[in-house]
Amino acid sequence: MESFEILCGIAVVILFLYYFLTSTFDFWKSRGVPGPQPIPGFGNFKDVMFNKISSGDYLTKIYNTYKDEPLVGIFSIKTPILIIKDPNLIKDVLIKDFTKFADRGLPIFEKTEPLSQHLFSLEPKRWRPLRTNLSPIFTSGKLKEMFSLMSECADHLIQYIEKISSKNEPIECRELSAKYTTDVIGNCAFGIDMNALSNEESEFRRMGRKVFALTWTRILRIRIRQISPWLYNMLGYVLPHTDVTRFFTRVITENMDYRETNNIIRNDFIDILRELKKHPDKFGDFDLTDNLITSQAFVFFIAGFETSSTTISNALYELALNQNIQNSLRKEINEVYVKYDGDLIYDNIKKMSYLDKVFKETLRKYPVVTFLMRQSITSYTFDGTKVNIPEGQKVWIPVYAIHRDPSIYPKPDVFDPERFNDDTMQSRHPMSYLPFGDGPRNCIGSRFAIYQSKVGLLKILRNYKIETCEKTPIPYVNDPRSFILAPKDGLYLKIIKINQI
């Protein structure tokens, strides 16, 4: 009898757990939204959670499976997520009805992850005033002021390549590019010489790697955060802060204090943060804490170096595979140099139309952020449909899948910069190209990212020829463990010195 009671108890627990894990699984069916059958405990993300497929590749699979559907419903464990495919509905979410989707729906853990309170994740209440006050650092006027520093860092990059290419060995271009972009961010935004190119032991570069490194400890933290956010938040009272958090908090605080004490003004990102700290009254009824301020510097650093370095290395990869495109681009670069007597200034970059096409096609084929996230802040019915979603509903826009859609971009695996000539661009829906997002919550640093990437690329191509080698990954395989789009085992290429014109 006792054994029977134990078995009954176990059965009740299993049934309760099953009910709990599947209690939301009729959410999309009841709204008439198609989607794949979820699995209890995983939803539709089992292969993603076990690092068998990247998020971008998985969403592309969903996108193609439901080819003619404007909306697709999936589940992350048991949380319903709406995939938006129709470009007009995407425009409604990002632009037309932005006020109803102003939140990204990302959790913020002030104790466990003090530096998670940044512009990318913040809820609308704190995001709006911060976005308004941080935007001036990214104007074209500010970029012109920074341009000479960018160019100087690119010259240091060429000197570094000179040293390593003489060994005649394959070069891992993601790490190479990351050292360059780390130095650009340091000099332009923080007034700090980060020495990533000149010092192999640069602490900033080491911390930059740590931010994106997926150790088992990091993976465990991520899984706890996904499965039980409340438990993860509670762990903030007992878990020590990570090396990354301690490092950036110390560096930014010391930098701001040093400038204040010595009356140093550079009119850069750090100085804007100093002004915010002096005038907290601009932000209404929430506290402008030290962690909130430091978080903005932290996200600008990690987003600024990693996204641009990935784009530079992806561009070099495609140029190595497509020598005719590389030759055409180098020809344009040399012609502009000759025309302006080698005086490369901010306005000259705009004259390089083919460079712009190559850059855009790189981000078409390899958008660093493979999907955009939004969360409804009120109930909402999608235009032209009967689909209604409640407040707090997560919606995703599958950028990578859209950029690889053959009905929008014929032969999407082919690298073709001419997709971005004026006539072809105007024939496409504006929501079919979203490497920086769109609408009020697009990437605040997109202009900065574009210029630091282009300057790095043109200086490399003016001095070096890029070729594939025995270690070059062909085909390119997306790393299933990476948060952003990245190659599985790095991008190794051969870099050969050429004579300048």
VORONU-939438 format. One line per 5 residues: number of its first residue (from 1); their letters; for each residue x, y, z of C-alpha. Coordinates in Angstrom, 3 decimals, always signed. Example, Ala and Ser with C-alpha at 12.3 -4.5 7.8 and 13.67 -1.06 7.14 Angstrom:
2
1> as> +12.300:-4.500:+7.800 | +13.670:-1.060:+7.140 $
// end
This chain:
501
1> mesfe> +0.000:+0.000:+0.000 | +2.853:+2.348:+0.858 | +4.543:+1.700:-2.505 | +1.276:+2.387:-4.307 | +0.932:+5.752:-2.521 $
6> ilcgi> +4.509:+6.665:-3.478 | +3.807:+5.784:-7.108 | +0.603:+7.823:-7.019 | +2.517:+10.759:-5.574 | +5.150:+10.509:-8.288 $
11> avvil> +2.436:+10.314:-10.958 | +0.735:+13.428:-9.549 | +4.036:+15.343:-9.583 | +4.749:+14.273:-13.174 | +1.244:+15.232:-14.306 $
16> flyyf> +1.502:+18.593:-12.557 | +4.894:+19.251:-14.105 | +3.601:+18.252:-17.546 | +0.580:+20.528:-17.146 | +2.807:+23.400:-16.005 $
21> ltstf> +5.204:+22.998:-18.924 | +2.430:+22.707:-21.540 | -0.177:+25.074:-20.068 | +0.515:+27.774:-22.705 | +0.866:+25.501:-25.720 $
26> dfwks> -2.583:+26.343:-27.106 | -1.748:+30.076:-27.101 | -1.075:+30.422:-30.835 | -3.572:+27.825:-31.965 | -6.371:+29.713:-30.207 $
31> rgvpg> -5.342:+32.844:-32.134 | -5.150:+31.134:-35.497 | -1.381:+31.546:-35.802 | +0.454:+28.557:-37.319 | +3.687:+27.204:-35.920 $
36> pqpip> +5.681:+24.051:-35.124 | +4.644:+21.680:-32.338 | +6.508:+22.562:-29.103 | +8.195:+20.030:-26.810 | +7.498:+20.120:-23.039 $
41> gfgnf> +10.456:+21.658:-21.217 | +12.032:+23.077:-24.384 | +9.289:+24.645:-26.469 | +10.719:+24.889:-29.976 | +14.293:+25.622:-28.913 $
46> kdvmf> +15.707:+22.210:-27.992 | +18.403:+22.223:-30.701 | +19.285:+25.867:-29.981 | +19.569:+25.197:-26.241 | +21.878:+22.232:-26.885 $
51> nkiss> +23.987:+24.336:-29.267 | +23.184:+22.175:-32.284 | +22.021:+25.110:-34.409 | +22.404:+28.884:-34.176 | +19.382:+31.081:-33.467 $
56> gdylt> +19.716:+32.725:-36.885 | +19.766:+29.399:-38.710 | +16.860:+28.053:-36.662 | +14.663:+31.091:-37.333 | +15.559:+30.836:-41.030 $
61> kiynt> +14.335:+27.240:-40.972 | +11.035:+28.371:-39.410 | +10.809:+31.282:-41.873 | +11.182:+28.969:-44.866 | +8.901:+26.235:-43.505 $
66> ykdep> +6.035:+28.718:-43.165 | +6.862:+30.468:-46.415 | +3.461:+32.047:-47.118 | +2.512:+32.939:-43.544 | +2.820:+36.574:-42.343 $
71> lvgif> +3.031:+35.469:-38.692 | +4.385:+32.309:-37.044 | +4.017:+31.305:-33.385 | +6.756:+29.488:-31.487 | +7.640:+28.847:-27.834 $
76> siktp> +10.795:+29.407:-25.820 | +10.357:+26.734:-23.124 | +6.736:+27.775:-22.447 | +6.839:+31.462:-23.374 | +4.945:+32.295:-26.602 $
81> iliik> +6.979:+34.251:-29.167 | +5.565:+35.706:-32.362 | +7.756:+35.691:-35.479 | +6.795:+38.532:-37.837 | +7.565:+37.911:-41.506 $
86> dpnli> +5.353:+40.334:-43.407 | +7.339:+43.536:-44.204 | +4.334:+45.819:-43.710 | +3.654:+44.352:-40.270 | +7.366:+44.716:-39.458 $
91> kdvli> +7.130:+48.388:-40.399 | +4.096:+48.770:-38.132 | +6.030:+47.307:-35.174 | +9.289:+49.185:-35.707 | +7.974:+52.547:-36.925 $
96> kdftk> +4.246:+53.219:-37.358 | +3.123:+51.744:-34.022 | +6.472:+52.026:-32.263 | +4.898:+53.468:-29.095 | +3.121:+50.136:-28.638 $
101> fadrg> +6.367:+48.186:-29.094 | +8.916:+50.516:-27.496 | +10.225:+47.789:-25.175 | +12.683:+45.072:-26.220 | +11.433:+42.782:-23.472 $
106> lpife> +14.899:+41.967:-22.178 | +15.207:+41.266:-18.451 | +17.488:+43.470:-16.379 | +19.193:+41.989:-13.331 | +20.513:+44.910:-11.295 $
111> ktepl> +22.099:+42.678:-8.644 | +23.362:+39.724:-10.669 | +24.383:+41.762:-13.720 | +24.797:+45.432:-12.687 | +25.932:+46.407:-16.192 $
116> sqhlf> +22.796:+45.023:-17.864 | +21.066:+48.385:-17.376 | +22.161:+49.701:-20.742 | +20.460:+51.399:-23.656 | +19.943:+48.159:-25.585 $
121> slepk> +17.942:+46.498:-22.785 | +16.316:+49.323:-20.826 | +12.565:+49.682:-20.592 | +11.042:+52.768:-22.342 | +10.855:+54.888:-19.163 $
126> rwrpl> +14.633:+55.021:-18.767 | +15.529:+54.384:-22.410 | +13.918:+57.549:-23.833 | +15.791:+60.229:-21.819 | +19.071:+58.321:-22.090 $
131> rtnls> +18.735:+57.909:-25.863 | +17.974:+61.628:-26.228 | +20.984:+62.659:-24.166 | +23.456:+60.179:-25.669 | +22.540:+60.781:-29.328 $
136> pifts> +24.687:+63.947:-29.771 | +27.905:+61.923:-29.562 | +26.939:+60.099:-32.788 | +26.206:+63.081:-35.060 | +28.118:+63.550:-38.326 $
141> gklke> +29.824:+66.576:-36.788 | +31.168:+64.491:-33.903 | +32.279:+61.764:-36.294 | +34.241:+64.313:-38.294 | +36.038:+65.291:-35.099 $
146> mfslm> +36.808:+61.628:-34.364 | +37.853:+60.745:-37.912 | +41.541:+61.547:-37.534 | +41.695:+59.266:-34.486 | +39.995:+56.460:-36.451 $
151> secad> +42.462:+56.935:-39.289 | +45.396:+56.880:-36.871 | +44.176:+53.590:-35.367 | +43.828:+52.175:-38.888 | +47.462:+53.163:-39.576 $
156> hliqy> +48.465:+51.259:-36.434 | +46.480:+48.305:-37.791 | +48.527:+48.364:-41.013 | +51.755:+48.464:-38.984 | +50.547:+45.484:-36.974 $
161> iekis> +49.631:+43.552:-40.138 | +53.073:+44.355:-41.547 | +54.591:+42.581:-38.567 | +52.385:+39.483:-38.545 | +51.992:+39.013:-42.320 $
166> sknep> +55.781:+38.757:-42.750 | +55.554:+35.327:-41.089 | +53.600:+34.119:-44.139 | +51.091:+32.271:-41.958 | +47.261:+32.284:-41.977 $
171> iecre> +45.853:+35.175:-39.940 | +42.689:+34.907:-37.853 | +40.878:+38.022:-39.055 | +38.197:+38.293:-36.370 | +40.848:+38.745:-33.683 $
176> lsaky> +42.832:+41.071:-35.939 | +39.784:+43.268:-36.554 | +38.744:+43.191:-32.885 | +42.118:+44.608:-31.822 | +41.651:+47.485:-34.267 $
181> ttdvi> +38.066:+48.277:-33.239 | +38.992:+48.029:-29.558 | +41.629:+50.723:-30.082 | +39.188:+52.897:-32.067 | +36.546:+52.738:-29.339 $
186> gncaf> +39.145:+53.464:-26.669 | +40.580:+56.506:-28.403 | +37.393:+58.001:-29.834 | +34.875:+57.343:-27.091 | +36.808:+57.001:-23.853 $
191> gidmn> +40.042:+58.882:-24.361 | +41.940:+55.744:-23.341 | +44.808:+54.145:-25.245 | +43.707:+50.526:-25.016 | +46.838:+49.209:-26.791 $
196> alsne> +45.077:+46.165:-28.223 | +47.256:+46.259:-31.369 | +50.564:+47.113:-29.723 | +50.182:+44.962:-26.617 | +49.281:+41.283:-26.913 $
201> esefr> +48.378:+41.310:-23.207 | +46.009:+44.303:-23.445 | +43.587:+44.071:-20.542 | +40.801:+45.677:-22.563 | +41.144:+43.090:-25.328 $
206> rmgrk> +41.243:+40.297:-22.749 | +38.036:+41.585:-21.135 | +36.458:+42.013:-24.563 | +37.070:+38.321:-25.244 | +35.615:+37.393:-21.850 $
211> vfalt> +32.355:+39.217:-22.558 | +31.623:+36.880:-25.473 | +33.392:+33.739:-24.272 | +30.970:+30.902:-23.568 | +32.496:+28.979:-20.676 $
216> wtril> +30.452:+26.287:-18.943 | +29.964:+28.665:-16.013 | +28.612:+31.304:-18.368 | +26.314:+28.816:-20.096 | +24.980:+27.681:-16.714 $
221> ririr> +24.209:+31.284:-15.747 | +22.409:+31.808:-19.062 | +20.284:+28.675:-18.634 | +19.298:+29.641:-15.077 | +18.409:+33.107:-16.351 $
226> qispw> +16.242:+31.617:-19.107 | +14.492:+28.984:-17.006 | +14.045:+30.866:-13.740 | +14.651:+34.647:-13.906 | +13.487:+35.177:-10.307 $
231> lynml> +16.037:+32.641:-9.009 | +18.772:+34.219:-11.128 | +17.914:+37.627:-9.707 | +18.085:+36.262:-6.167 | +21.548:+34.846:-6.868 $
236> gyvlp> +22.725:+38.444:-7.196 | +22.751:+38.646:-3.392 | +25.236:+35.776:-3.069 | +27.179:+35.535:-6.339 | +30.294:+37.732:-6.621 $
241> htdvt> +30.448:+40.144:-9.541 | +32.279:+38.843:-12.594 | +35.767:+39.992:-13.598 | +34.225:+41.905:-16.494 | +31.820:+43.816:-14.248 $
246> rfftr> +34.525:+44.712:-11.733 | +36.966:+45.764:-14.463 | +34.641:+48.064:-16.387 | +33.117:+49.583:-13.267 | +36.591:+50.450:-11.996 $
251> viten> +37.943:+51.766:-15.309 | +34.969:+53.990:-16.127 | +34.689:+55.345:-12.574 | +38.413:+56.110:-12.385 | +38.364:+57.771:-15.801 $
256> mdyre> +35.459:+60.044:-14.873 | +36.972:+60.909:-11.475 | +40.368:+61.686:-13.021 | +38.847:+64.070:-15.554 | +36.763:+65.756:-12.883 $
261> tnnii> +39.747:+66.231:-10.579 | +42.019:+67.527:-13.352 | +39.374:+69.529:-15.215 | +39.900:+67.554:-18.453 | +37.307:+67.997:-21.194 $
266> rndfi> +37.382:+65.934:-24.410 | +33.716:+66.229:-25.475 | +33.522:+62.462:-25.973 | +31.281:+59.696:-24.657 | +32.764:+59.826:-21.164 $
271> dilre> +32.155:+63.574:-20.933 | +28.511:+63.107:-21.910 | +28.179:+60.561:-19.087 | +29.806:+63.054:-16.714 | +27.210:+65.648:-17.697 $
276> lkkhp> +24.402:+63.166:-17.111 | +25.769:+62.478:-13.643 | +25.860:+66.209:-12.860 | +22.286:+66.794:-14.019 | +20.168:+63.847:-12.851 $
281> dkfgd> +17.109:+66.142:-12.872 | +16.840:+65.560:-16.645 | +15.659:+62.021:-16.055 | +12.409:+62.383:-14.214 | +11.514:+60.098:-11.357 $
286> fdltd> +14.213:+57.435:-11.490 | +17.709:+57.308:-10.024 | +20.666:+57.891:-12.284 | +22.887:+55.449:-10.415 | +26.596:+54.842:-10.989 $
291> nlits> +25.770:+51.387:-12.366 | +23.271:+52.881:-14.817 | +25.872:+55.359:-16.075 | +28.645:+52.749:-16.277 | +26.306:+50.384:-18.144 $
296> qafvf> +26.068:+52.858:-21.046 | +29.863:+52.973:-21.420 | +30.034:+49.196:-21.145 | +27.501:+48.512:-23.904 | +29.061:+51.090:-26.213 $
301> fiagf> +32.415:+49.380:-25.785 | +31.284:+45.775:-26.311 | +28.830:+46.577:-29.120 | +31.241:+48.966:-30.788 | +34.195:+46.630:-31.031 $
306> etsst> +32.519:+43.243:-31.549 | +29.906:+44.110:-34.184 | +32.296:+46.135:-36.345 | +35.156:+43.651:-36.057 | +32.823:+40.840:-37.113 $
311> tisna> +31.669:+42.873:-40.119 | +35.237:+43.759:-41.163 | +36.344:+40.122:-40.996 | +33.247:+38.934:-42.879 | +33.927:+41.508:-45.606 $
316> lyela> +37.556:+40.340:-45.895 | +36.327:+36.747:-46.113 | +33.994:+37.502:-49.023 | +36.624:+39.616:-50.794 | +39.072:+36.720:-50.502 $
321> lnqni> +36.501:+34.433:-52.131 | +35.633:+37.019:-54.801 | +38.888:+38.393:-56.191 | +37.176:+40.367:-58.968 | +35.143:+42.301:-56.396 $
326> qnslr> +38.279:+42.857:-54.309 | +40.145:+44.211:-57.354 | +37.276:+46.565:-58.262 | +37.108:+47.866:-54.717 | +40.868:+48.387:-54.502 $
331> keine> +40.753:+50.255:-57.821 | +38.128:+52.645:-56.424 | +40.118:+53.165:-53.213 | +43.311:+53.963:-55.117 | +41.502:+56.344:-57.474 $
336> vyvky> +40.110:+58.338:-54.549 | +43.553:+58.440:-52.910 | +45.119:+59.751:-56.125 | +42.353:+62.283:-56.693 | +42.810:+63.801:-53.238 $
341> dgdli> +46.607:+63.439:-53.076 | +46.433:+60.742:-50.432 | +44.560:+63.026:-48.042 | +41.910:+60.738:-46.595 | +39.265:+62.807:-44.795 $
346> ydnik> +35.758:+62.096:-43.534 | +34.003:+63.416:-46.660 | +36.168:+61.300:-48.992 | +34.700:+58.094:-47.579 | +31.334:+59.128:-48.996 $
351> kmsyl> +32.905:+59.270:-52.466 | +33.597:+55.530:-52.365 | +30.273:+54.206:-53.656 | +31.536:+50.688:-54.367 | +32.950:+50.438:-50.843 $
356> dkvfk> +29.476:+51.333:-49.593 | +27.904:+48.593:-51.724 | +30.418:+46.009:-50.486 | +29.797:+47.058:-46.890 | +26.013:+46.832:-47.289 $
361> etlrk> +26.188:+43.453:-49.011 | +28.390:+42.170:-46.190 | +25.735:+43.149:-43.653 | +23.027:+41.741:-45.906 | +24.659:+38.339:-45.949 $
366> ypvvt> +26.012:+38.521:-42.387 | +23.783:+40.716:-40.177 | +25.531:+40.693:-36.806 | +22.215:+40.702:-34.903 | +20.233:+37.886:-36.512 $
371> flmrq> +16.836:+38.884:-35.122 | +15.263:+41.979:-33.572 | +13.281:+41.750:-30.341 | +10.303:+43.822:-29.284 | +7.625:+43.458:-26.610 $
376> sitsy> +4.131:+44.905:-26.730 | +3.278:+47.393:-23.999 | -0.446:+47.128:-24.711 | -2.798:+44.668:-26.393 | -2.534:+44.911:-30.170 $
381> tfdgt> -4.259:+43.614:-33.293 | -2.140:+43.329:-36.411 | -3.412:+45.308:-39.371 | -5.273:+43.214:-41.946 | -5.457:+40.188:-39.633 $
386> kvnip> -7.573:+38.941:-36.748 | -4.483:+38.160:-34.688 | -4.573:+39.911:-31.339 | -1.722:+39.776:-28.830 | -1.842:+40.756:-25.162 $
391> egqkv> +0.297:+43.273:-23.316 | +3.793:+41.926:-22.699 | +3.868:+39.728:-25.804 | +7.344:+39.084:-27.218 | +7.717:+39.535:-30.976 $
396> wipvy> +10.797:+38.735:-33.038 | +11.795:+39.950:-36.493 | +14.048:+37.373:-38.241 | +16.600:+39.672:-39.914 | +18.993:+36.907:-40.994 $
401> aihrd> +16.172:+34.924:-42.598 | +14.818:+38.002:-44.413 | +18.296:+38.831:-45.729 | +18.584:+35.269:-47.071 | +15.111:+35.129:-48.647 $
406> psiyp> +15.549:+34.260:-52.373 | +12.290:+36.027:-53.259 | +13.841:+39.273:-51.978 | +17.509:+38.620:-52.775 | +17.867:+36.161:-55.708 $
411> kpdvf> +20.681:+33.646:-55.139 | +21.128:+34.880:-51.558 | +24.328:+32.875:-50.977 | +26.049:+34.801:-53.772 | +27.987:+37.887:-52.635 $
416> dperf> +26.819:+40.617:-55.030 | +27.396:+44.293:-54.098 | +25.263:+45.403:-57.057 | +22.198:+44.461:-55.039 | +22.743:+47.888:-53.506 $
421> nddtm> +22.744:+50.106:-56.569 | +20.083:+52.798:-56.309 | +17.502:+51.286:-58.667 | +17.636:+47.816:-57.121 | +17.397:+49.206:-53.585 $
426> qsrhp> +14.318:+51.266:-54.445 | +12.581:+48.179:-55.843 | +12.752:+46.431:-52.460 | +10.593:+47.005:-49.403 | +12.551:+49.140:-46.870 $
431> msylp> +11.987:+46.481:-44.196 | +13.859:+43.879:-46.239 | +17.225:+45.262:-45.040 | +17.594:+45.673:-41.290 | +21.238:+45.249:-40.179 $
436> fgdgp> +20.879:+48.148:-37.725 | +17.165:+47.730:-37.015 | +14.847:+50.613:-37.842 | +12.590:+53.162:-36.197 | +13.289:+55.122:-32.998 $
441> rncig> +14.987:+52.150:-31.353 | +17.464:+51.451:-34.134 | +21.197:+51.180:-33.447 | +22.346:+54.478:-31.961 | +25.960:+53.867:-33.014 $
446> srfai> +25.344:+52.739:-36.602 | +27.104:+55.732:-38.190 | +30.139:+55.255:-35.948 | +30.220:+51.522:-36.778 | +30.002:+52.194:-40.512 $
451> yqskv> +32.901:+54.629:-40.526 | +35.284:+52.675:-38.322 | +34.617:+49.575:-40.424 | +35.094:+51.343:-43.769 | +38.300:+53.091:-42.665 $
456> gllki> +39.773:+49.797:-41.468 | +38.772:+47.978:-44.661 | +40.045:+50.549:-47.130 | +43.427:+50.869:-45.426 | +43.862:+47.092:-45.397 $
461> lrnyk> +42.892:+46.754:-49.065 | +45.096:+49.626:-50.164 | +48.115:+47.863:-48.699 | +47.292:+44.153:-48.861 | +45.726:+41.497:-51.016 $
466> ietce> +43.419:+39.086:-49.193 | +43.324:+35.428:-50.202 | +41.905:+32.187:-48.873 | +44.215:+29.582:-47.370 | +44.072:+25.966:-46.183 $
471> ktpip> +42.481:+27.080:-42.883 | +39.774:+29.263:-44.454 | +36.323:+27.862:-43.533 | +34.508:+27.035:-46.774 | +31.582:+27.009:-46.437 $
476> yvndp> +31.005:+29.538:-43.663 | +29.306:+27.811:-40.711 | +27.526:+29.878:-38.061 | +28.660:+29.235:-34.500 | +25.633:+27.813:-32.610 $
481> rsfil> +27.124:+28.938:-29.278 | +27.476:+32.607:-30.213 | +24.955:+35.326:-29.269 | +25.724:+37.230:-32.454 | +26.412:+35.913:-35.914 $
486> apkdg> +29.949:+34.539:-35.965 | +31.878:+31.794:-37.790 | +32.246:+28.525:-35.914 | +36.041:+28.252:-35.892 | +37.262:+31.732:-36.742 $
491> lylki> +38.120:+33.275:-40.119 | +41.632:+32.445:-41.269 | +42.897:+34.244:-44.376 | +46.186:+34.969:-46.113 | +47.215:+38.649:-46.181 $
496> ikinq> +49.818:+39.552:-48.816 | +51.652:+42.871:-49.111 | +51.118:+44.777:-52.388 | +52.721:+47.858:-53.892 | +50.702:+51.057:-53.518 $
501> i> +49.891:+53.352:-56.385 $
// end
